[in-house]
């Protein structure tokens, strides 16, 4: 186990670059830290705003990073932002933006002719940010503020070139989304809405049928082949067949709510973690727990396998650690 020391508050999200040599994390301290995986030392510490960073995604080219964060100015209705960063320099990358609001005009004057951010309207939080393999599009879930009810989760699909814009998809018709996951080839997406899960192609013209999840799903992960879907609900991890929604099995072993679940890139393991602070590794087909870890990190919020399948990054209240799986 290798600790990564740098965040001063809970770590909420973590991601590897495609080559696996760099690790990126974001947390409640408002920092995004770009780490050297082998030495556990920070390459860059980025400060995008003043509040928690809940989502990070590395571009397939390995040169850019996309982050979601909330930047509260004097206005109560300030939207969430998506910012591009250069992983080689630690500086913001240029991204086209056509926003004409007052505050954006002020930022444009301050930073130059090109803004490095995209504004997500009517949004308070951005989570589950993931690129498709082509690098030209990405998906995420944003939570809209509501003065009378709890925040409403809505998924979106965006393209980057020739200009960033929202792409029409059946995802636009979903509300109250609690989790989202893209397949390895980027053609299939899974979303959870309250007590239902849906899996379908991104280019489908109609909303795919839903199947019961028997509880509130907090995280989803599609298998590398796309034929299975893992999700966490309560203290359980459930696996479904994506071609019909048949529930394959439940994994039980956590003593608290499970917050994160992830398939190993080769499909040989499923990792889960949550409020009990334990990380469990499961055999997807046999259902047995292969290993269990607990380093007193407190509640765990995010998991990420390295592309080479050799390590697992664990992010939680007590910081960020890397598990050697060999």
Beta strands, then each sheet from edge to edge (+ up, - down):
strand 1: 2-4
strand 2: 11-16
strand 3: 22-27
strand 4: 31-36
strand 5: 41-47
strand 6: 53-58
strand 7: 64-70
strand 8: 80-86
strand 9: 117-120
strand 10: 125-131
strand 11: 137-144
strand 12: 152-159
strand 13: 165-167
strand 14: 177-182
strand 15: 188-193
strand 16: 196-201
strand 17: 210-212
strand 18: 217-222
strand 19: 228-233
strand 20: 236-241
strand 21: 247-252
strand 22: 258-263
strand 23: 270-274
strand 24: 279-282
strand 25: 289-293
strand 26: 300-305
strand 27: 311-316
strand 28: 319-324
sheet 1: 1+ 28- 27+ 26-
sheet 2: 2+ 3- 4+ 5-
sheet 3: 6+ 7- 8+ 9-
sheet 4: 10+ 11- 12+ 13-
sheet 5: 14+ 15- 16+ 17-
sheet 6: 18+ 19- 20+ 21-
sheet 7: 22+ 23- 24+ 25-
end
